[in-house]
Amino acid sequence: MNNPSLVSADTTAGELEAILSAAQEAASALRDSTGSERASWLRAVGTAIDEERAELLDLAAAESHLARAALDAEVNRTVFQLEHLAQAAESGELLRVLAEPADADYAVAARPSLVQAMTPLGPVLVFTASNFPFAFSVAGNDFASALAAGCPVVVKANPGHLGLSARTAEVVSGALAKAGAPEGTFAHIQGVEPGVAALRDPRIKACGFTGSVAGGRALFDIAASRPDPIPFYGELGSLNPVFVTPAAATARAEEIAAGFAASITFRGGQLCTKPGVLIAPEGSGILDSAGAAVAEIEPVTLLTDRITDAFAEGTKSLSGLPGARVVAGGAGTSPTLVAVPAATVLADGGSSLEECFGPAAVVIEYRDPAEIGAIARVLGPSLTATIHGEPADAVAESLVDRLGSLAGRVIWNGWPTGVSVTRALHHGGPYPATTSPTYGSIGAGSAQRWLRPVTYQNWPVELLPREVRAHVDPSAV
Ligand code: NAP
């Protein structure tokens, strides 16, 4: 439930105009800022969030219904993300400087001296996620990565936690002002219409989004249909299939069943990385054991009424698939497991399997290992794909290429719900996992979404932008 004393009315047209104008003003100041300055602003936000932790946790727990311990861990992650992006900004790595000296003998034609470096796109609009009220919300990864890149940020509050969003925005604004960030570096807006109006405004130069396929697609289409289309980085829906080979099922059926049940019910199953479908051999015992474990888990209070309604529709639609059998749950917000024959999925080309956000998943049992490959070929793209296999497992080996083309992260003998904020972890994938498969939305690499390359040709080193100059060896150009 949103906190009425904190939730203000939707942003008015006049307020939005002032916010966008200030963001545009701030864009040039941020372009001229150093990575060290931006790192200090990000660290100031992290410190302020940590200082206000108790109050923010109270708000988050009341509005999101997520467990306080899980939210507390999420605040740790959020503060760490801000530090991670601060380090990326101050190291200069985000600039990706490439310097090539002039070469009169270069192939085909003489080459001039060239320095390439990334430059910020300008004000970024962020539609925040409902399921991570800290790590993907007002001061979350999109905010941190855009500021690290040197872009002002306008955040559209998620309706699932308006009170927390408003209070976090106060904390962020206060911290940025105290740390000396330019006015207009950050703003917070509320309401459907203001969000769309901001997305259509020419002063917004890129957009980040985390949410539903329908919502993300509608906003992506608006971004693409502007007279000046802008990059739209949406993280949408993901099935995250898990394939269990016959050898793995023989070796550790109980362990796999327990891990699966825990992974689909972690944080009420409201994770973009929840394994929504498990493909396992018939008669291995995994289905029965996972069903028994899921049936033990209490119904969950989901994030919002909209998500609760969507969960009811999703479980109903999965239970109604040809040959489907409800193994656990199936009513209200009870954790739910549905068994679906491989033939159903193969017959409709995988279209029957859609993400059901919340504590629900499908188990597909196969009779012949050859069916695993056929199922892998019909499933749509995801953020992750997992294999449970054994050493020198020929079935696992046969899946590797397919899984790499299906997802941005392929996992061996683990579960996709644990996500590390670091450089080598890619959190992305082909549509509908994201609207842009080339970048992820976690870690230092996510800042590249808000940057574009500029090449300085025959440019005197001493006249390069201050930040670029600091990372170019004058003798190399
Ligand atoms: P959502 O309904 O897509 O909304 C996300 C944000 O986009 C909200 O701020 C929403 O604003 C805005 N929005 C959506 N459609 C819009 C439109 N047509 N015009 C203008 N603004 C629009 O997502 P949600 O409410 O956070 O969660 C609902 C579903 O999203 C879940 O059931 C799940 O399927 C998915 N989800 C996915 C992830 C993920 O990580 N991939 C995370 C969370 C949720 P308003 O509500 O103010 O309209």
Residues whose N, C-alpha, C, O or C-beta is under 5 A from the ligand:
A	BS01	NAP	F127 T128 A129 S130 N131 K156 A157 N158 P159 G191 V192 G195 V196 T210 G211 S212 G215 G216 A218 E235 L236 G237 C272 I307 A310 F357
